[in-house]
Amino acid sequence: MCKIWLGVVAAVSITGCGQTQSPTAPKDVGHPPPPTGPSLPPPDASLPPDASPPLDASPPVTLTPSKSWPFHAWDRAEAYTFNLRRPGPGAKLRVYNEQQGWTESPTKGPTLTKSQAKQALRLIAKTQGQMIVSKCPFPRHGIVFFQGETPVGSVSVCFECGDIMLWPAYSQDPGWEERKSGRFGKLMKAYDRVYPQWKRLFERDLSLATDWTKLPKPNL
């Protein structure tokens, strides 16, 4: 019993040596300190282009209005051929309009002179716009009027069935087509004179065959 007590006293004496030792806090090895000032990762180049709009995005085009068809000023007119195939479902019947955009695979032809473009406008005016004279229009020839790079009007002509299709409508009056139908007989007489002039405009003036099988096929 005395030996055990003396051992305890000796142990206290050895560790003490006249100094007071404070307890040491255990080290936290499981939770390293948070990093200071981490660098941000580089931007992800794989993000889709519309994830954030470019700062230099072009503003919307402001078109100059006009009182007559196509109701916007135009500075040039281009001829096109399109639909160079047999008629089928899903085909776009106008070379261009605002709802559908461009037809599939249009082939650009010559640029019209100012005189030729004005002649096209006169032909449109003589029939007061488009003339749908068949149940199966399938135009393959068209003229598009531009203001800058923006299409503002188009006429599409079918030289098989005789239809003339227009965008936009010839009049901004909502009741125009209904009133026009009441003058259909008179307009058909005008159409009989105008239709051959469309053919001459494309064939003679623009050197585009109206027989679509003789036109060069687009490289698809």
C-alpha atoms as one frame of an Amber mdcrd trajectory, in Angstrom:
protein
   0.000   0.000   0.000   2.853   2.391   0.835   4.631   1.436  -2.381   1.619
   2.360  -4.486   1.228   5.735  -2.755   4.904   6.550  -3.104   4.695   5.702
  -6.823   1.889   8.147  -7.287   3.761  10.904  -5.447   6.877  10.187  -7.446
   4.923  10.402 -10.702   3.482  13.770  -9.701   6.889  15.036  -8.701   8.490
  13.927 -11.986   5.857  15.523 -14.243   5.611  18.700 -12.246   9.272  19.820
 -11.805   8.029  23.133 -10.447   6.024  23.945 -13.657   2.262  24.045 -14.260
   1.266  22.284 -17.523  -2.075  23.298 -19.012  -4.096  20.680 -20.844  -3.655
  20.562 -24.651  -6.806  20.726 -26.808  -7.185  17.803 -29.197  -6.371  18.489
 -32.815  -9.302  18.490 -35.242  -7.958  16.362 -38.057 -11.315  15.683 -39.667
 -12.241  19.271 -40.708  -9.486  21.185 -42.503  -9.835  24.982 -42.495 -11.764
  26.419 -45.435  -9.641  27.654 -48.337  -9.073  31.343 -48.483  -9.585  33.286
 -51.724 -10.359  30.445 -54.149 -10.000  31.343 -57.864 -13.150  31.134 -59.995
 -13.243  28.497 -62.728 -12.989  29.739 -66.340 -16.277  30.224 -68.224 -17.692
  27.088 -69.739 -17.227  27.325 -73.521 -19.754  24.548 -74.016 -22.691  26.709
 -72.947 -25.263  27.243 -75.712 -24.921  30.569 -77.538 -28.277  31.768 -76.220
 -27.300  31.251 -72.563 -26.452  34.948 -72.412 -27.183  37.304 -75.309 -24.141
  38.970 -76.895 -23.580  42.535 -75.912 -23.246  43.595 -79.544 -26.574  42.089
 -80.710 -27.973  43.988 -83.692 -31.020  46.142 -82.946 -34.271  45.287 -84.753
 -34.536  46.666 -88.266 -36.777  49.722 -88.613 -38.470  49.741 -92.011 -39.579
  52.835 -93.855 -43.352  52.667 -94.498 -45.010  53.340 -97.846 -48.635  54.106
 -98.733 -48.749  51.631-101.634 -47.980  47.934-101.895 -45.808  46.434-100.447
 -46.384  49.165 -97.811 -42.658  49.523 -97.144 -40.126  51.369 -99.228 -37.944
  49.070-101.337 -34.548  49.633-102.877 -34.099  46.532-105.029 -35.920  43.485
-106.398 -34.503  39.995-106.980 -35.836  37.161-109.155 -35.927  33.589-107.827
 -36.896  30.111-108.946 -38.044  27.501-106.437 -40.128  24.337-106.026 -38.274
  22.732-108.945 -39.949  19.367-108.427 -43.312  17.722-108.769 -46.041  19.091
-106.475 -46.260  17.387-103.122 -47.475  17.888 -99.553 -45.713  20.354 -97.323
 -44.420  22.576-100.115 -44.256  26.315 -99.482 -46.166  28.075-102.229 -44.672
  31.548-101.867 -41.029  32.301-102.463 -41.105  34.348 -99.236 -43.637  35.578
 -96.742 -43.420  36.761 -93.169 -45.177  33.719 -91.709 -43.196  30.942 -93.383
 -39.960  32.737 -94.231 -38.110  31.552 -97.312 -39.271  28.610 -99.332 -37.003
  25.576 -99.429 -33.928  25.886-101.651 -34.722  29.084-103.579 -32.320  29.762
-106.439 -31.434  33.413-106.892 -31.785  34.761-110.397 -30.953  38.192-111.787
 -31.462  41.462-109.972 -34.245  43.425-111.631 -33.549  46.846-113.038 -35.665
  49.664-111.635 -37.698  49.576-114.843 -38.318  45.820-114.543 -39.250  46.122
-110.863 -41.733  48.886-111.624 -43.182  46.776-114.432 -43.793  43.964-111.918
 -45.583  46.449-109.650 -47.763  47.605-112.559 -48.747  44.021-113.351 -49.687
  43.463-109.713 -51.786  46.632-109.716 -53.686  45.654-112.878 -55.175  42.602
-111.160 -55.362  44.425-107.809 -53.185  41.832-106.165 -53.084  38.089-106.360
 -55.230  35.945-108.635 -55.914  32.354-107.624 -57.420  30.817-110.753 -56.911
  27.100-110.066 -57.324  24.568-107.281 -53.697  23.463-107.405 -51.318  26.442
-107.446 -47.655  25.469-107.361 -45.568  28.547-108.209 -41.927  28.120-109.215
 -41.032  31.707-110.173 -40.929  34.670-107.827 -39.784  38.242-107.310 -38.864
  39.544-103.873 -38.689  43.252-103.024 -36.115  44.263-100.405 -35.439  47.193
 -98.129 -31.782  46.715 -97.354 -31.474  43.029 -96.526 -35.085  42.648 -95.364
 -37.753  41.230 -97.704 -40.810  43.501 -97.705 -42.917  41.982-100.483 -43.062
  39.052-102.883 -45.003  37.822-105.895 -44.991  34.123-106.843 -46.243  32.969
-110.238 -47.297  29.491-111.349 -46.770  29.090-115.114 -48.530  25.723-115.168
 -51.857  26.599-113.509 -51.680  30.370-113.987 -51.939  31.478-110.352 -50.377
  34.698-109.052 -49.761  34.752-105.294 -48.862  37.852-103.326 -47.381  38.771
 -99.957 -48.423  40.938 -98.179 -52.064  41.347 -99.245 -52.579  44.040-101.865
 -54.775  46.087 -99.507 -54.614  46.582 -95.758 -58.419  46.767 -95.660 -59.699
  43.586 -93.900 -62.695  43.390 -96.259 -60.660  43.814 -99.425 -60.710  40.244
-100.715 -64.468  39.952-100.197 -65.128  43.102-102.213 -62.619  42.024-104.808
 -64.500  38.760-105.360 -67.486  40.804-106.481 -65.400  42.149-109.383 -63.871
  38.810-110.297 -65.250  38.796-113.835 -63.777  42.205-114.612 -60.483  41.288
-112.971 -60.297  38.070-115.013 -60.326  40.172-118.184 -57.407  42.139-116.796
 -55.721  38.899-115.791 -55.995  37.530-119.347 -53.957  40.517-120.531 -51.517
  40.504-117.597 -50.588  36.836-117.417 -48.728  36.789-120.777 -46.829  39.880
-119.637 -45.599  37.997-116.556 -44.329  35.306-118.891 -42.483  37.852-121.041
 -40.973  39.491-117.957 -39.446  36.233-116.746 -38.551  34.710-120.109 -37.462
  37.678-122.215 -36.338  40.267-119.664 -34.952  38.031-116.897 -33.862  35.078
-119.086 -35.604  32.531-116.849 -37.453  29.745-118.656 -41.071  29.493-117.568
 -40.949  25.743-118.264 -39.518  24.649-114.921 -38.071  21.427-116.374 -35.647
  23.577-118.382 -34.357  25.441-115.325 -31.061  24.384-113.701 -31.750  22.377
-110.562 -30.361  23.716-107.264 -27.450  21.916-105.619 -29.100  20.477-102.499
